[in-house]
Amino acid sequence: MPTKETLRNFLHELLVEYGETSDFSDDTSLVISGMLDSLAVLRIVVFLEQEFGLDLSDQGFDQNDFDSVTSIMRMIEGVDPVR
């Protein structure tokens, strides 16, 4: 099962690439706030699929699902792993 720490580490690296070096909480808005863009969301999807073996192909893509650590964890808890 995905760990929050692994996700946070990935998001931290992504934010640094986007020039964001300040700390963020689990509830910090990442996408809606403009810290990350739609290309970053695609990178998050690929990361989740590769790192945790999730299949997000049937998942509707709502930017709110990818806006914070909390929302990402909530969203992926309901996704079945690829078999």
DSSP file (Angstrom, degrees, kcal/mol; ACC not computed):
  #  RESIDUE AA STRUCTURE BP1 BP2  ACC     N-H-->O    O-->H-N    N-H-->O    O-->H-N    TCO  KAPPA ALPHA  PHI   PSI    X-CA   Y-CA   Z-CA
    1    1 A M              0   0    0      0, 0.0    76,-0.1     0, 0.0     0, 0.0   0.000 360.0 360.0 360.0 144.0    0.0    0.0    0.0
    2    2 A P        -     0   0    0      0, 0.0     2,-0.4     0, 0.0     3,-0.1  -0.259 360.0-139.2 -59.4 141.0    1.2    3.5   -0.8
    3    3 A T     >  -     0   0    0      1,-0.1     4,-1.9     0, 0.0     5,-0.2  -0.849   9.2-136.5-104.4 142.6    3.0    5.3    2.1
    4    4 A K  H  > S+     0   0    0     -2,-0.4     4,-3.0     1,-0.2     5,-0.2   0.867 104.8  57.2 -61.6 -37.2    2.4    8.9    2.7
    5    5 A E  H  > S+     0   0    0      2,-0.2     4,-2.4     1,-0.2    -1,-0.2   0.903 105.7  49.1 -64.3 -41.0    6.1    9.5    3.3
    6    6 A T  H  > S+     0   0    0      2,-0.2     4,-2.0     1,-0.2    -1,-0.2   0.919 113.8  47.1 -62.4 -43.7    7.0    8.1   -0.2
    7    7 A L  H  X S+     0   0    0     -4,-1.9     4,-2.7     2,-0.2    -2,-0.2   0.927 111.3  50.6 -63.3 -46.0    4.4   10.4   -1.7
    8    8 A R  H  X S+     0   0    0     -4,-3.0     4,-2.5     1,-0.2    -2,-0.2   0.897 109.2  51.6 -60.5 -41.1    5.6   13.4    0.3
    9    9 A N  H  X S+     0   0    0     -4,-2.4     4,-2.2     2,-0.2    -1,-0.2   0.922 111.3  47.1 -62.0 -44.2    9.2   12.8   -0.8
   10   10 A F  H  X S+     0   0    0     -4,-2.0     4,-2.3     1,-0.2    -2,-0.2   0.936 113.2  48.2 -62.7 -46.3    8.1   12.6   -4.5
   11   11 A L  H  X S+     0   0    0     -4,-2.7     4,-2.8     1,-0.2    -1,-0.2   0.871 109.0  54.1 -64.3 -36.4    6.0   15.8   -4.2
   12   12 A H  H  X S+     0   0    0     -4,-2.5     4,-2.3    -5,-0.2    -1,-0.2   0.940 109.8  47.0 -61.4 -46.7    8.8   17.6   -2.5
   13   13 A E  H  X S+     0   0    0     -4,-2.2     4,-1.9     1,-0.2    -2,-0.2   0.899 113.3  49.3 -61.3 -41.0   11.2   16.8   -5.3
   14   14 A L  H  X S+     0   0    0     -4,-2.3     4,-1.3     2,-0.2    -2,-0.2   0.917 110.0  50.3 -64.9 -44.4    8.6   17.9   -7.9
   15   15 A L  H  <>S+     0   0    0     -4,-2.8     5,-3.0     1,-0.2     3,-0.2   0.890 107.7  53.6 -62.1 -39.3    8.0   21.1   -6.0
   16   16 A V  H ><5S+     0   0    0     -4,-2.3     3,-1.8     1,-0.2    -1,-0.2   0.907 105.2  54.2 -62.3 -41.0   11.7   21.9   -6.0
   17   17 A E  H 3<5S+     0   0    0     -4,-1.9    -1,-0.2     1,-0.3    -2,-0.2   0.825 108.2  50.7 -60.0 -30.7   11.8   21.4   -9.7
   18   18 A Y  T 3<5S-     0   0    0     -4,-1.3    -1,-0.3    -3,-0.2    -2,-0.2   0.293 125.3-104.2 -90.9   9.1    9.0   24.0  -10.0
   19   19 A G  T < 5S+     0   0    0     -3,-1.8     2,-0.7     1,-0.2    -3,-0.2   0.596  79.5 132.7  82.6  11.1   11.0   26.4   -7.8
   20   20 A E      < +     0   0    0     -5,-3.0    -1,-0.2    -6,-0.2    -2,-0.2  -0.858  17.1 160.0 -98.3 112.2    8.9   25.9   -4.7
   21   21 A T        +     0   0    0     -2,-0.7    -1,-0.1    -3,-0.1     2,-0.1   0.456  37.3 106.0-112.2  -2.9   11.3   25.3   -1.7
   22   22 A S  S    S-     0   0    0      1,-0.1    -2,-0.0    -7,-0.1    -7,-0.0  -0.405  78.1 -97.1 -77.5 156.4    9.0   26.1    1.2
   23   23 A D        -     0   0    0     -2,-0.1     2,-0.4     1,-0.0    -1,-0.1  -0.272  38.8-157.4 -65.4 156.1    7.6   23.4    3.5
   24   24 A F        -     0   0    0      4,-0.0     2,-0.1     2,-0.0   -12,-0.0  -0.993   6.3-137.3-138.4 146.9    4.1   22.1    2.8
   25   25 A S    >   -     0   0    0     -2,-0.4     3,-1.1     1,-0.1    44,-0.4  -0.390  37.1 -98.1 -92.4 174.9    1.6   20.3    5.0
   26   26 A D  T 3  S+     0   0    0      1,-0.2    44,-2.7    -2,-0.1    43,-0.4   0.734 126.1  45.0 -64.8 -20.7   -0.6   17.4    4.0
   27   27 A D  T 3  S+     0   0    0     42,-0.2    -1,-0.2    41,-0.2     2,-0.2   0.355  81.0 126.2-106.3   4.4   -3.4   19.8    3.3
   28   28 A T    <   -     0   0    0     -3,-1.1     2,-0.4     1,-0.1    41,-0.2  -0.444  66.7-117.9 -64.5 131.5   -1.4   22.5    1.4
   29   29 A S        +     0   0    0     -2,-0.2     6,-0.2     1,-0.2    39,-0.2  -0.586  39.0 171.2 -70.6 124.1   -3.0   23.2   -2.0
   30   30 A L  S    S+     0   0    0     37,-3.2     6,-2.6    -2,-0.4     5,-0.3   0.784  72.3  24.7-104.5 -37.3   -0.5   22.2   -4.7
   31   31 A V  S >  S+     0   0    0     36,-0.3     3,-1.5     4,-0.2    36,-0.1   0.895 122.0  46.7 -97.6 -53.8   -2.4   22.5   -7.9
   32   32 A I  T 3  S+     0   0    0      1,-0.3    -1,-0.1    31,-0.2    32,-0.0   0.846 110.9  55.9 -61.3 -33.0   -5.3   24.9   -7.4
   33   33 A S  T 3  S-     0   0    0     34,-0.2    -1,-0.3     1,-0.1    -2,-0.1   0.671 116.0-116.6 -71.5 -16.7   -2.8   27.3   -5.7
   34   34 A G  S <  S+     0   0    0     -3,-1.5    -3,-0.2     2,-0.3    -2,-0.1   0.452  83.1 120.6  93.3   1.5   -0.6   27.2   -8.8
   35   35 A M  S    S+     0   0    0     -5,-0.3     2,-0.3    -6,-0.2    -4,-0.2   0.887  83.7  25.3 -64.0 -37.4    2.4   25.6   -7.2
   36   36 A L  S    S-     0   0    0     -6,-2.6    -2,-0.3    31,-0.1     2,-0.1  -0.921  78.7-147.8-124.9 152.9    2.1   22.7   -9.6
   37   37 A D     >  -     0   0    0     -2,-0.3     4,-1.7    -3,-0.0     3,-0.3  -0.436  39.0 -84.4-110.4-174.2    0.6   22.6  -13.1
   38   38 A S  H  > S+     0   0    0      1,-0.2     4,-1.9     2,-0.2     5,-0.1   0.821 126.0  56.7 -64.6 -32.0   -1.3   20.0  -15.2
   39   39 A L  H  > S+     0   0    0      1,-0.2     4,-1.8     2,-0.2    -1,-0.2   0.879 105.3  52.0 -66.1 -35.8    2.0   18.5  -16.4
   40   40 A A  H  > S+     0   0    0     -3,-0.3     4,-2.1     2,-0.2    -2,-0.2   0.881 105.6  55.1 -65.3 -37.6    3.0   17.9  -12.8
   41   41 A V  H  X S+     0   0    0     -4,-1.7     4,-2.4     1,-0.2    -2,-0.2   0.912 106.3  51.2 -61.7 -41.7   -0.4   16.2  -12.2
   42   42 A L  H  X S+     0   0    0     -4,-1.9     4,-2.4     1,-0.2    -1,-0.2   0.898 109.0  51.0 -61.4 -39.6    0.5   13.8  -15.1
   43   43 A R  H  X S+     0   0    0     -4,-1.8     4,-2.4     2,-0.2    -1,-0.2   0.867 108.4  52.0 -65.2 -35.7    3.8   13.1  -13.5
   44   44 A I  H  X S+     0   0    0     -4,-2.1     4,-2.7     2,-0.2    -2,-0.2   0.923 109.0  50.4 -65.1 -43.7    2.1   12.4  -10.2
   45   45 A V  H  X S+     0   0    0     -4,-2.4     4,-2.4     2,-0.2    -2,-0.2   0.939 111.7  47.0 -59.1 -48.6   -0.3    9.9  -12.0
   46   46 A V  H  X S+     0   0    0     -4,-2.4     4,-2.7     1,-0.2     5,-0.3   0.914 112.0  51.5 -60.9 -43.1    2.7    8.1  -13.6
   47   47 A F  H  X S+     0   0    0     -4,-2.4     4,-3.3     1,-0.2     5,-0.5   0.939 110.4  47.9 -58.4 -48.8    4.5    8.0  -10.3
   48   48 A L  H  X S+     0   0    0     -4,-2.7     4,-1.6     1,-0.2     6,-1.1   0.894 113.9  47.1 -61.7 -40.5    1.5    6.5   -8.5
   49   49 A E  H  X S+     0   0    0     -4,-2.4     4,-0.8     4,-0.2    -1,-0.2   0.923 121.2  36.0 -67.6 -43.8    1.0    3.9  -11.2
   50   50 A Q  H  < S+     0   0    0     -4,-2.7    -2,-0.2    -5,-0.2    -3,-0.2   0.926 122.5  41.2 -76.8 -45.7    4.7    2.9  -11.4
   51   51 A E  H  < S+     0   0    0     -4,-3.3    -3,-0.2    -5,-0.3    -2,-0.2   0.877 130.9  23.3 -72.8 -38.9    5.6    3.2   -7.7
   52   52 A F  H  < S-     0   0    0     -4,-1.6    -1,-0.2    -5,-0.5    -3,-0.2   0.402 100.2-119.0-112.9   1.0    2.5    1.7   -6.2
   53   53 A G     <  +     0   0    0     -4,-0.8    29,-3.7     1,-0.2     2,-0.2   0.832  57.0 158.3  67.3  32.2    1.2   -0.5   -9.0
   54   54 A L  B     -A   81   0A   0     -6,-1.1     2,-0.7    27,-0.3    -1,-0.2  -0.608  39.4-141.2 -90.2 150.5   -2.1    1.4   -9.2
   55   55 A D        +     0   0    0     25,-1.4     3,-0.3    -2,-0.2    25,-0.2  -0.913  27.2 166.4-110.2 104.0   -4.3    1.5  -12.3
   56   56 A L    >   +     0   0    0     -2,-0.7     3,-1.1     1,-0.2    -1,-0.1   0.276  46.9 104.0 -99.0   9.9   -5.7    5.0  -12.6
   57   57 A S  T 3  S+     0   0    0      1,-0.3    -1,-0.2     3,-0.0    -2,-0.0   0.808  85.3  43.1 -65.0 -29.4   -7.0    4.5  -16.2
   58   58 A D  T 3  S+     0   0    0     -3,-0.3     2,-0.3     2,-0.1    -1,-0.3   0.476  93.6 106.0 -91.9  -2.7  -10.6    4.2  -15.0
   59   59 A Q  S <  S-     0   0    0     -3,-1.1     2,-0.2     1,-0.1    -3,-0.0  -0.603  73.3-125.9 -80.6 131.2  -10.3    7.1  -12.6
   60   60 A G        -     0   0    0     -2,-0.3     2,-0.9     1,-0.1    -2,-0.1  -0.550  27.0-124.5 -70.0 141.8  -11.9   10.4  -13.5
   61   61 A F        +     0   0    0     -2,-0.2     2,-0.5     3,-0.0    -1,-0.1  -0.803  38.6 165.0 -99.9 106.9   -9.4   13.2  -13.3
   62   62 A D    >>  -     0   0    0     -2,-0.9     3,-2.0     1,-0.1     4,-0.6  -0.980  37.4-138.1-116.1 126.5  -10.4   16.0  -11.1
   63   63 A Q  G >4 S+     0   0    0     -2,-0.5     3,-1.0     1,-0.3   -31,-0.2   0.783 102.8  66.7 -58.2 -25.5   -7.7   18.4  -10.1
   64   64 A N  G >4 S+     0   0    0      1,-0.2     3,-1.0     2,-0.2    -1,-0.3   0.815  92.2  61.1 -63.7 -29.5   -9.1   18.4   -6.5
   65   65 A D  G <4 S+     0   0    0     -3,-2.0    10,-0.3     1,-0.2    -1,-0.2   0.737 112.9  36.7 -67.3 -22.2   -8.0   14.7   -6.3
   66   66 A F  G << S+     0   0    0     -3,-1.0    -1,-0.2    -4,-0.6    -2,-0.2   0.149  89.5  99.0-114.9  16.8   -4.4   15.7   -6.8
   67   67 A D  S <  S+     0   0    0     -3,-1.0   -37,-3.2   -37,-0.1   -36,-0.3   0.678  89.3   7.2 -85.0 -17.9   -4.4   19.0   -4.9
   68   68 A S  S  > S-     0   0    0     -4,-0.3     4,-2.4   -39,-0.2     5,-0.2  -0.969  74.7-103.7-154.4 166.8   -2.8   17.9   -1.6
   69   69 A V  H  > S+     0   0    0    -44,-0.4     4,-2.7   -43,-0.4     5,-0.2   0.929 121.5  51.7 -59.1 -44.9   -1.2   14.9    0.0
   70   70 A T  H  > S+     0   0    0    -44,-2.7     4,-2.3     1,-0.2    -1,-0.2   0.922 111.1  45.4 -60.1 -46.2   -4.4   14.3    1.9
   71   71 A S  H  > S+     0   0    0    -45,-0.3     4,-2.3     2,-0.2    -1,-0.2   0.871 113.3  50.4 -69.3 -35.3   -6.6   14.3   -1.2
   72   72 A I  H  X S+     0   0    0     -4,-2.4     4,-2.7     2,-0.2     5,-0.2   0.938 112.0  47.2 -65.9 -45.9   -4.1   12.1   -3.2
   73   73 A M  H  X S+     0   0    0     -4,-2.7     4,-1.5     1,-0.2    -2,-0.2   0.911 113.0  49.3 -62.3 -41.7   -4.0    9.5   -0.3
   74   74 A R  H  X S+     0   0    0     -4,-2.3     4,-0.5    -5,-0.2    -1,-0.2   0.913 113.1  47.7 -62.6 -42.9   -7.8    9.6   -0.1
   75   75 A M  H >< S+     0   0    0     -4,-2.3     3,-1.0   -10,-0.3    -2,-0.2   0.925 113.0  46.1 -65.8 -45.7   -8.2    9.1   -3.8
   76   76 A I  H >< S+     0   0    0     -4,-2.7     3,-1.3     1,-0.3    -1,-0.2   0.710  96.4  72.6 -77.5 -17.8   -5.7    6.2   -4.1
   77   77 A E  H 3< S+     0   0    0     -4,-1.5    -1,-0.3     1,-0.2    -2,-0.2   0.789 101.1  46.8 -63.4 -24.5   -7.0    4.3   -1.2
   78   78 A G  T << S+     0   0    0     -3,-1.0     2,-0.4    -4,-0.5    -1,-0.2   0.403  92.7  97.7 -96.2   2.3  -10.0    3.4   -3.3
   79   79 A V  S <  S-     0   0    0     -3,-1.3   -23,-0.1    -4,-0.1    -3,-0.0  -0.785  71.6-129.8 -97.2 131.8   -8.0    2.4   -6.4
   80   80 A D        -     0   0    0     -2,-0.4   -25,-1.4   -25,-0.2     3,-0.1  -0.525  26.5-112.0 -75.4 141.8   -7.4   -1.3   -7.0
   81   81 A P  B     -A   54   0A   0      0, 0.0   -27,-0.3     0, 0.0     2,-0.2  -0.345  39.1 -94.5 -67.1 155.0   -3.8   -2.3   -7.8
   82   82 A V              0   0    0    -29,-3.7   -28,-0.0   -33,-0.2     0, 0.0  -0.490 360.0 360.0 -67.3 136.6   -2.9   -3.6  -11.3
   83   83 A R              0   0    0     -2,-0.2    -1,-0.1    -3,-0.1   -30,-0.0   0.406 360.0 360.0-106.1 360.0   -3.1   -7.3  -11.4
